[in-house]
Amino acid sequence: MTPLIGGLLDAGLKVLDRVLPDPAQKAAAQLELLKLQQTGEFRQLEADLQLALAQTEVNKVEAASADPFKSGWRPAAGWVCVLGLLYQFLAQPLLAWGSVMQGYAAPPVLELGDLYGLLFGMLGLGAYRSVERVKGKA
């Protein structure tokens, strides 16, 4: 429940307490108010679901496209991640060793935080995948 909806619900219940002194009328009004709140939350969930389904369809169309700028951006981002990791864990140490042996400055080290965020997001790695494994669904 959003803070705005929760605040409105609390305010509505306080108004009902002052306006309707009869407990039966007050209970019926509170029930109606809760039903309206629940209906609003279900509408939001339905809207979120429809948005996710629409995005899935867009992803399918992009992946099926023959244009490499539409279908290739995700693989290109994946290759950027792979190249960054290849540099950081293989090339940079070897280049650093070689450059120090020759008397030059070592090559820069990459900041991998953003790279990991991109890679894990693309691969769908995170807590959800771990939960699936624990439950035996994957």
C-alpha positions in Angstrom: 0.0 0.0 0.0 1.4 3.4 -0.9 1.7 6.0 1.8 -0.7 8.2 0.1 -3.4 5.5 -0.1 -2.7 4.5 3.5 -3.0 8.1 4.7 -6.3 8.6 2.8 -7.7 5.4 4.2 -6.7 6.5 7.8 -8.3 9.9 7.2 -11.4 8.3 5.8 -11.8 6.0 8.9 -11.3 8.9 11.3 -14.0 10.9 9.4 -16.4 7.9 9.7 -15.7 7.7 13.4 -17.0 11.3 13.8 -19.8 11.3 11.3 -21.4 7.9 12.0 -22.1 7.2 15.6 -24.0 4.0 15.0 -21.6 1.1 15.1 -23.4 -0.9 12.4 -23.4 2.0 9.9 -19.8 2.8 10.7 -18.8 -0.9 10.1 -20.7 -0.9 6.8 -19.0 2.3 5.7 -15.6 1.0 6.7 -16.1 -2.2 4.8 -17.1 -0.2 1.7 -14.0 2.0 2.1 -11.8 -1.0 2.4 -13.4 -2.6 -0.7 -12.7 0.6 -2.6 -9.1 0.6 -1.5 -8.6 -3.1 -2.4 -10.1 -2.5 -5.8 -7.7 0.3 -6.4 -4.7 -1.8 -5.4 -5.9 -4.6 -7.7 -6.2 -2.1 -10.6 -2.6 -1.1 -9.9 -1.5 -4.7 -9.9 -3.3 -5.3 -13.2 -1.8 -2.2 -14.7 1.7 -3.4 -13.7 1.0 -6.8 -15.1 -0.1 -5.4 -18.4 3.0 -3.2 -18.6 5.2 -6.2 -18.0 3.4 -8.2 -20.7 3.7 -5.3 -23.2 7.4 -5.0 -22.5 7.8 -8.8 -23.0 6.2 -8.4 -26.4 8.5 -5.5 -27.3 11.5 -7.6 -26.3 10.3 -10.5 -28.6 9.9 -8.1 -31.5 13.3 -6.6 -30.9 15.0 -10.0 -30.7 13.4 -11.2 -33.9 14.4 -8.1 -35.9 17.0 -8.5 -38.7 18.3 -5.0 -38.0 21.5 -5.4 -35.8 20.8 -2.1 -34.1 17.5 -3.4 -32.7 18.3 -7.1 -32.1 21.9 -6.6 -31.3 22.0 -4.1 -28.5 21.6 -6.7 -25.7 24.3 -9.0 -27.1 26.5 -5.9 -27.6 26.1 -4.9 -24.0 26.9 -8.5 -23.0 30.1 -8.4 -25.0 31.1 -5.1 -23.4 30.7 -6.9 -20.1 32.7 -9.9 -21.3 35.5 -7.7 -22.7 35.6 -5.6 -19.5 36.0 -8.7 -17.4 38.5 -10.2 -19.8 40.6 -7.0 -19.5 40.3 -6.7 -15.7 41.1 -10.3 -14.8 43.4 -11.4 -17.6 44.9 -8.6 -19.7 45.4 -6.0 -17.0 47.4 -8.1 -14.7 49.6 -9.4 -17.5 50.0 -5.9 -18.9 50.8 -4.5 -15.5 53.5 -7.2 -15.0 55.0 -6.5 -18.4 54.9 -2.7 -18.1 56.5 -2.8 -14.6 59.2 -5.1 -16.0 59.9 -2.6 -18.7 59.8 0.4 -16.4 56.5 1.9 -17.5 53.4 2.7 -15.5 50.8 0.0 -15.0 47.6 0.2 -17.0 44.5 1.4 -15.2 42.2 -0.9 -13.2 38.5 -0.9 -14.1 35.8 0.0 -11.6 33.6 -3.2 -11.8 30.6 -2.1 -9.7 28.6 -0.8 -12.7 29.8 -3.5 -14.9 28.6 -6.2 -12.5 25.2 -4.4 -12.1 24.8 -4.5 -15.9 25.9 -8.1 -16.3 23.8 -9.4 -13.4 20.8 -7.5 -14.6 21.1 -8.9 -18.1 21.7 -12.4 -16.9 18.8 -12.2 -14.4 21.1 -13.1 -11.6 20.1 -12.1 -8.1 18.0 -13.1 -5.2 15.1 -14.4 -7.3 17.3 -17.0 -9.0 18.6 -18.2 -5.7 15.1 -18.5 -4.3 14.1 -20.7 -7.3 17.1 -23.0 -6.7 16.3 -23.3 -3.0 12.7 -24.2 -3.8 13.9 -26.8 -6.3 12.2 -25.1 -9.3 15.4 -24.5 -11.3 
